[in-house]
Amino acid sequence: MNEHNLLIFCLKDNVSISEYTEMIDWAYKNIQSETVVEITENQIIEYQNRGLWRLVSEITDNWLFGPSEGDWLIDKESILAVKEKLQNSVFSTESLVKNIIHVLEYAVKNEKTVIFHF
């Protein structure tokens, strides 16, 4: 597995794609976008062990325990709840989590879905 091939993202406000695989392709082609957070398998495992994904799972009812767990599409209500939970967590000052919060805020503002592509 490529060390840097896992993503948390939403589409930019001027991008409208309805096919899921095309969304994933867009994210990989726009990896430097402010709405794409690249995350390594090691980071996923580290945050799994520290409990970050449990916080997200509690809100979405989709349990994510680590890499290769599948994909999550998160709706607006869940995005708001996840954002609030992360902002009030012990993880809130960490760079990766700040980037995730930014994507969540962008998604709410622009009515986009957030995708966790693990």
TORPA-4810 file (N, C-alpha, C, O; in nm, 3 decimals):
<nodes>
NODE_1_0.085_-0.119_0.000_0.000_0.000_0.000_0.088_0.124_0.000_0.185_0.132_0.076_M
NODE_2_0.056_0.218_-0.082_0.126_0.344_-0.086_0.113_0.413_0.049_0.004_0.418_0.106_N
NODE_3_0.222_0.465_0.100_0.223_0.526_0.233_0.131_0.648_0.243_0.081_0.679_0.351_E
NODE_4_0.106_0.718_0.133_0.026_0.841_0.137_-0.095_0.832_0.044_-0.108_0.912_-0.048_H
NODE_5_-0.181_0.736_0.068_-0.290_0.722_-0.027_-0.428_0.723_0.036_-0.525_0.680_-0.027_N
NODE_6_-0.439_0.769_0.157_-0.567_0.772_0.225_-0.610_0.917_0.243_-0.526_1.005_0.267_L
NODE_7_-0.740_0.943_0.232_-0.787_1.081_0.225_-0.911_1.106_0.310_-0.993_1.017_0.333_L
NODE_8_-0.921_1.229_0.355_-1.045_1.283_0.411_-1.068_1.410_0.330_-0.981_1.496_0.324_I
NODE_9_-1.186_1.421_0.266_-1.203_1.534_0.176_-1.350_1.567_0.151_-1.441_1.490_0.183_F
NODE_10_-1.368_1.685_0.094_-1.495_1.721_0.031_-1.459_1.790_-0.099_-1.349_1.842_-0.115_C
NODE_11_-1.553_1.791_-0.192_-1.531_1.857_-0.320_-1.530_2.008_-0.300_-1.594_2.060_-0.209_L
NODE_12_-1.457_2.078_-0.386_-1.459_2.224_-0.383_-1.598_2.274_-0.420_-1.675_2.202_-0.484_K
NODE_13_-1.629_2.396_-0.380_-1.764_2.451_-0.402_-1.803_2.458_-0.549_-1.922_2.452_-0.580_D
NODE_14_-1.707_2.472_-0.640_-1.739_2.483_-0.782_-1.733_2.349_-0.855_-1.741_2.345_-0.978_N
NODE_15_-1.720_2.240_-0.780_-1.711_2.106_-0.839_-1.838_2.029_-0.805_-1.878_2.020_-0.689_V
NODE_16_-1.900_1.975_-0.908_-2.021_1.897_-0.888_-2.003_1.760_-0.954_-2.008_1.748_-1.076_S
NODE_17_-1.982_1.660_-0.871_-1.964_1.522_-0.918_-2.058_1.436_-0.836_-2.062_1.446_-0.713_I
NODE_18_-2.132_1.351_-0.902_-2.225_1.265_-0.829_-2.178_1.121_-0.820_-2.221_1.048_-0.730_S
NODE_19_-2.092_1.079_-0.909_-2.039_0.942_-0.906_-1.931_0.930_-0.800_-1.835_1.008_-0.799_E
NODE_20_-1.947_0.833_-0.711_-1.853_0.819_-0.600_-1.709_0.798_-0.647_-1.617_0.861_-0.595_Y
NODE_21_-1.688_0.710_-0.744_-1.551_0.684_-0.790_-1.490_0.807_-0.854_-1.369_0.828_-0.844_T
NODE_22_-1.570_0.888_-0.919_-1.520_1.012_-0.977_-1.480_1.112_-0.867_-1.385_1.188_-0.883_E
NODE_23_-1.554_1.111_-0.755_-1.517_1.195_-0.641_-1.379_1.157_-0.589_-1.294_1.242_-0.564_M
NODE_24_-1.357_1.026_-0.574_-1.228_0.977_-0.526_-1.118_1.017_-0.624_-1.012_1.065_-0.583_I
NODE_25_-1.142_1.000_-0.753_-1.044_1.039_-0.855_-1.014_1.188_-0.846_-0.898_1.228_-0.854_D
NODE_26_-1.118_1.270_-0.828_-1.098_1.415_-0.815_-1.006_1.445_-0.697_-0.914_1.526_-0.709_W
NODE_27_-1.030_1.381_-0.583_-0.950_1.407_-0.464_-0.803_1.374_-0.487_-0.715_1.451_-0.448_A
NODE_28_-0.776_1.261_-0.549_-0.637_1.224_-0.576_-0.572_1.320_-0.674_-0.453_1.350_-0.662_Y
NODE_29_-0.646_1.369_-0.771_-0.592_1.464_-0.868_-0.573_1.603_-0.807_-0.496_1.684_-0.859_K
NODE_30_-0.644_1.629_-0.697_-0.638_1.760_-0.631_-0.587_1.748_-0.489_-0.636_1.816_-0.398_N
NODE_31_-0.490_1.663_-0.470_-0.439_1.630_-0.337_-0.392_1.756_-0.260_-0.392_1.755_-0.137_I
NODE_32_-0.353_1.861_-0.330_-0.305_1.983_-0.266_-0.418_2.081_-0.232_-0.393_2.188_-0.175_Q
NODE_33_-0.540_2.046_-0.266_-0.654_2.134_-0.240_-0.674_2.154_-0.089_-0.642_2.066_-0.009_S
NODE_34_-0.726_2.269_-0.054_-0.756_2.297_0.087_-0.865_2.206_0.142_-0.886_2.199_0.263_E
NODE_35_-0.935_2.137_0.053_-1.044_2.050_0.097_-1.006_1.902_0.097_-1.092_1.816_0.111_T
NODE_36_-0.878_1.875_0.081_-0.829_1.737_0.082_-0.723_1.723_0.190_-0.624_1.797_0.191_V
NODE_37_-0.743_1.627_0.279_-0.643_1.597_0.382_-0.587_1.459_0.351_-0.659_1.359_0.350_V
NODE_38_-0.458_1.456_0.326_-0.390_1.330_0.299_-0.344_1.273_0.433_-0.289_1.345_0.517_E
NODE_39_-0.367_1.146_0.452_-0.333_1.082_0.579_-0.269_0.946_0.551_-0.316_0.870_0.467_I
NODE_40_-0.161_0.918_0.623_-0.092_0.791_0.601_-0.157_0.679_0.681_-0.231_0.703_0.777_T
NODE_41_-0.128_0.558_0.640_-0.177_0.442_0.714_-0.127_0.444_0.858_-0.202_0.412_0.950_E
NODE_42_0.000_0.483_0.877_0.054_0.490_1.013_-0.019_0.593_1.098_-0.042_0.570_1.217_N
NODE_43_-0.056_0.707_1.038_-0.132_0.808_1.112_-0.271_0.755_1.148_-0.320_0.778_1.259_Q
NODE_44_-0.332_0.684_1.056_-0.465_0.627_1.085_-0.456_0.533_1.204_-0.539_0.538_1.294_I
NODE_45_-0.355_0.447_1.204_-0.338_0.352_1.314_-0.307_0.424_1.444_-0.362_0.390_1.549_I
NODE_46_-0.220_0.525_1.438_-0.187_0.602_1.558_-0.312_0.666_1.618_-0.336_0.657_1.738_E
NODE_47_-0.391_0.732_1.533_-0.512_0.797_1.583_-0.618_0.696_1.624_-0.700_0.723_1.712_Y
NODE_48_-0.617_0.581_1.563_-0.706_0.472_1.606_-0.672_0.432_1.749_-0.759_0.419_1.834_Q
NODE_49_-0.542_0.412_1.773_-0.497_0.371_1.906_-0.523_0.478_2.012_-0.543_0.446_2.129_N
NODE_50_-0.522_0.603_1.971_-0.545_0.714_2.064_-0.693_0.750_2.080_-0.728_0.828_2.169_R
NODE_51_-0.780_0.694_1.996_-0.924_0.713_2.015_-0.991_0.816_1.928_-1.109_0.843_1.947_G
NODE_52_-0.919_0.876_1.832_-0.982_0.979_1.748_-1.096_0.923_1.665_-1.203_0.983_1.660_L
NODE_53_-1.075_0.810_1.601_-1.180_0.755_1.513_-1.301_0.709_1.593_-1.413_0.707_1.541_W
NODE_54_-1.280_0.673_1.719_-1.393_0.637_1.805_-1.486_0.757_1.823_-1.608_0.742_1.825_R
NODE_55_-1.427_0.878_1.837_-1.510_0.999_1.851_-1.599_1.018_1.729_-1.717_1.049_1.741_L
NODE_56_-1.540_0.999_1.610_-1.617_1.014_1.487_-1.721_0.903_1.477_-1.836_0.928_1.440_V
NODE_57_-1.681_0.782_1.510_-1.771_0.667_1.501_-1.894_0.682_1.590_-2.004_0.642_1.551_S
NODE_58_-1.876_0.737_1.708_-1.987_0.754_1.801_-2.097_0.842_1.741_-2.215_0.823_1.771_E
NODE_59_-2.058_0.936_1.658_-2.155_1.027_1.598_-2.217_0.967_1.472_-2.338_0.981_1.450_I
NODE_60_-2.138_0.902_1.391_-2.186_0.854_1.262_-2.248_0.716_1.266_-2.316_0.676_1.172_T
NODE_61_-2.225_0.642_1.373_-2.269_0.502_1.385_-2.204_0.412_1.280_-2.250_0.300_1.258_D
NODE_62_-2.099_0.460_1.216_-2.016_0.380_1.126_-1.884_0.358_1.199_-1.808_0.453_1.217_N
NODE_63_-1.856_0.238_1.239_-1.738_0.215_1.320_-1.616_0.197_1.233_-1.609_0.108_1.149_W
NODE_64_-1.519_0.284_1.255_-1.393_0.281_1.182_-1.283_0.251_1.282_-1.266_0.322_1.381_L
NODE_65_-1.210_0.146_1.255_-1.105_0.106_1.348_-0.966_0.117_1.288_-0.868_0.102_1.360_F
NODE_66_-0.955_0.141_1.159_-0.824_0.154_1.099_-0.828_0.150_0.949_-0.936_0.156_0.889_G
NODE_67_-0.710_0.139_0.887_-0.702_0.139_0.741_-0.779_0.022_0.680_-0.797_-0.082_0.744_P
NODE_68_-0.823_0.039_0.560_-0.896_-0.063_0.483_-1.032_-0.095_0.543_-1.086_-0.203_0.520_S
NODE_69_-1.086_-0.004_0.620_-1.217_-0.024_0.680_-1.328_0.018_0.587_-1.446_-0.005_0.617_E
NODE_70_-1.294_0.078_0.475_-1.397_0.121_0.382_-1.407_0.272_0.378_-1.318_0.343_0.425_G
NODE_71_-1.515_0.319_0.323_-1.536_0.462_0.302_-1.657_0.510_0.380_-1.755_0.438_0.398_D
NODE_72_-1.648_0.633_0.427_-1.760_0.696_0.494_-1.802_0.816_0.414_-1.718_0.892_0.366_W
NODE_73_-1.930_0.835_0.400_-1.983_0.958_0.347_-2.063_1.020_0.461_-2.154_0.957_0.515_L
NODE_74_-2.030_1.140_0.496_-2.091_1.201_0.614_-2.183_1.315_0.573_-2.141_1.405_0.500_I
NODE_75_-2.308_1.312_0.621_-2.407_1.414_0.588_-2.389_1.538_0.676_-2.309_1.539_0.769_D
NODE_76_-2.465_1.643_0.644_-2.449_1.773_0.709_-2.467_1.767_0.861_-2.386_1.823_0.934_K
NODE_77_-2.571_1.700_0.908_-2.593_1.691_1.053_-2.475_1.625_1.122_-2.429_1.670_1.227_E
NODE_78_-2.427_1.518_1.063_-2.313_1.447_1.121_-2.187_1.531_1.113_-2.106_1.531_1.206_S
NODE_79_-2.169_1.603_1.002_-2.051_1.689_0.988_-2.046_1.790_1.102_-1.942_1.809_1.165_I
NODE_80_-2.158_1.855_1.128_-2.163_1.954_1.236_-2.130_1.890_1.371_-2.056_1.948_1.451_L
NODE_81_-2.185_1.774_1.396_-2.161_1.706_1.524_-2.015_1.660_1.536_-1.954_1.673_1.642_A
NODE_82_-1.959_1.607_1.427_-1.819_1.563_1.429_-1.727_1.684_1.449_-1.633_1.677_1.528_V
NODE_83_-1.754_1.793_1.380_-1.674_1.915_1.393_-1.673_1.963_1.538_-1.567_1.993_1.594_K
NODE_84_-1.790_1.969_1.598_-1.799_2.013_1.737_-1.724_1.919_1.831_-1.653_1.962_1.921_E
NODE_85_-1.741_1.791_1.808_-1.674_1.690_1.892_-1.522_1.703_1.880_-1.451_1.698_1.981_K
NODE_86_-1.472_1.721_1.758_-1.327_1.734_1.739_-1.275_1.864_1.799_-1.167_1.866_1.859_L
NODE_87_-1.350_1.972_1.784_-1.308_2.101_1.838_-1.300_2.099_1.991_-1.223_2.175_2.050_Q
NODE_88_-1.377_2.014_2.054_-1.379_2.005_2.199_-1.300_1.886_2.252_-1.312_1.850_2.369_N
NODE_89_-1.220_1.825_2.166_-1.145_1.706_2.207_-0.999_1.740_2.241_-0.953_1.852_2.216_S
NODE_90_-0.931_1.644_2.297_-0.788_1.660_2.327_-0.705_1.666_2.199_-0.588_1.703_2.203_V
NODE_91_-0.764_1.630_2.088_-0.694_1.629_1.960_-0.699_1.764_1.887_-0.632_1.782_1.786_F
NODE_92_-0.778_1.857_1.937_-0.811_1.980_1.863_-0.691_2.066_1.826_-0.701_2.144_1.730_S
NODE_93_-0.580_2.056_1.896_-0.464_2.140_1.866_-0.366_2.074_1.769_-0.268_2.135_1.728_T
NODE_94_-0.393_1.951_1.733_-0.302_1.880_1.644_-0.326_1.919_1.499_-0.441_1.934_1.456_E
NODE_95_-0.218_1.934_1.424_-0.224_1.983_1.287_-0.320_1.903_1.199_-0.402_1.961_1.128_S
NODE_96_-0.311_1.773_1.202_-0.398_1.689_1.119_-0.544_1.712_1.154_-0.628_1.723_1.065_L
NODE_97_-0.575_1.719_1.281_-0.713_1.738_1.325_-0.762_1.878_1.287_-0.878_1.895_1.249_V
NODE_98_-0.676_1.978_1.297_-0.713_2.112_1.252_-0.749_2.111_1.104_-0.845_2.176_1.062_K
NODE_99_-0.672_2.037_1.025_-0.702_2.027_0.881_-0.835_1.956_0.857_-0.911_1.995_0.769_N
NODE_100_-0.863_1.852_0.934_-0.991_1.781_0.922_-1.106_1.875_0.958_-1.208_1.879_0.889_I
NODE_101_-1.090_1.951_1.066_-1.192_2.047_1.107_-1.215_2.150_0.997_-1.329_2.187_0.970_I
NODE_102_-1.108_2.195_0.932_-1.122_2.291_0.822_-1.207_2.231_0.709_-1.296_2.299_0.657_H
NODE_103_-1.181_2.107_0.673_-1.260_2.041_0.567_-1.406_2.030_0.610_-1.496_2.053_0.529_V
NODE_104_-1.430_1.996_0.736_-1.567_1.986_0.786_-1.638_2.121_0.778_-1.754_2.128_0.736_L
NODE_105_-1.569_2.228_0.819_-1.628_2.362_0.812_-1.657_2.403_0.668_-1.764_2.458_0.639_E
NODE_106_-1.564_2.376_0.579_-1.581_2.407_0.438_-1.703_2.333_0.382_-1.784_2.390_0.308_Y
NODE_107_-1.714_2.207_0.417_-1.825_2.125_0.368_-1.960_2.180_0.414_-2.054_2.185_0.335_A
NODE_108_-1.969_2.221_0.538_-2.094_2.277_0.589_-2.127_2.407_0.515_-2.239_2.427_0.469_V
NODE_109_-2.028_2.493_0.505_-2.049_2.623_0.440_-2.093_2.607_0.295_-2.175_2.684_0.246_K
NODE_110_-2.039_2.507_0.226_-2.065_2.490_0.084_-2.158_2.373_0.051_-2.172_2.333_-0.064_N
NODE_111_-2.221_2.320_0.156_-2.318_2.211_0.141_-2.261_2.093_0.063_-2.319_2.048_-0.036_E
NODE_112_-2.146_2.045_0.108_-2.079_1.932_0.047_-2.075_1.815_0.144_-2.085_1.833_0.265_K
NODE_113_-2.061_1.697_0.091_-2.045_1.576_0.170_-1.898_1.556_0.201_-1.813_1.584_0.117_T
NODE_114_-1.867_1.509_0.321_-1.729_1.476_0.357_-1.710_1.327_0.341_-1.794_1.247_0.382_V
NODE_115_-1.599_1.292_0.280_-1.569_1.151_0.257_-1.440_1.113_0.329_-1.337_1.178_0.314_I
NODE_116_-1.450_1.008_0.409_-1.332_0.947_0.471_-1.299_0.827_0.383_-1.370_0.726_0.387_F
NODE_117_-1.193_0.836_0.306_-1.155_0.730_0.213_-1.035_0.655_0.270_-0.919_0.686_0.240_H
NODE_118_-1.065_0.556_0.354_-0.959_0.477_0.418_-0.952_0.342_0.352_-0.869_0.259_0.390_F
</nodes>
